[in-house]
């Protein structure tokens, strides 16, 4: 298990392993939400598209065009996903512009738009969010990314260190929420100054704010300002410990949060097919590629990225770090580096473990993103529905059965006797 053993030892001591009661379990599993991913980070393909967190993005076989991303968005919508995450950074297309274009080629799907506080003013960001929400019919969710890599931030003209960026994020979110109230806002803060600011474009409803980060500064921002705390796919015990810590911090602020998991998925009809696909993805990664990408990722300032690297150990060996949890993606991809692997029932079982750890939302992806959306959406989601854990946001109307090739049969007349 490489570095994952140390990571689990660090968290397991504080995790209560007592199984929840039936009542508690039902409460934990209400209102599960599943989101998909839009691959604007170098495109998509049948191999893992690497990059991110300070490393250059690979070029996928399928370009990140409106036509292709529209296919993914409409498929996710049809399958029952709530929203689609769109990443942010120098290594991908701009999330605001991309999702604004895609909102016109879809009907219900929400967009979890990642953005970086401080690269735009709080007033402009609040206005953009209000305009997007109102013109899309309430289909905006916001994923706040503080920015973990100083050298990338400097490309945008941002020279603050990591702790100062988190301080600025908290100040930014406080201002944006105040502007969304519609009241005049005057601020003389450390990072922002506003005078008699009144926002006209009030979003209806106010978009939910998602946020991830594993450092103490990040957890403090989450506890004070966000609606949904996101974490990457570590083993369930480690996730449970992180949820506990953030929940306690939020309670001290008089707040409650929801919790989400960002992870990949390889779901198939049989476990053998699923693991064969994981092996195929692994075979497409060279040792030289692993060395180069891992060297770049080790320079990351992100605590979450450090934890992802500890799970895979920089080697192709021992990548099943928990039953049906595979760390192979993180060998060449920054950020989310693990995948749920197995048949539909096994993947659903692992999802239940995360739900018992406190997770109620799942942000998923796979390779290719279009096909994997169908494999999960037509395999795992119905299994979760059968277990009473999930329901389609728009229940599918059952059509009346049709009689093929002709009129309905005529009832036979009774025979006279």
Beta strands, then each sheet from edge to edge (+ up, - down):
strand 1: 33-38
strand 2: 83-86
strand 3: 110-115
strand 4: 140-144
strand 5: 185-188
strand 6: 193-197
strand 7: 209-212
strand 8: 228-232
strand 9: 258-268
strand 10: 320-322
strand 11: 325-326
strand 12: 339-343
strand 13: 361-365
sheet 1: 10+ 11- 12+ 9+ 8+ 7+ 4+ 3+ 2+ 1+ 13+
sheet 2: 5+ 6-
end
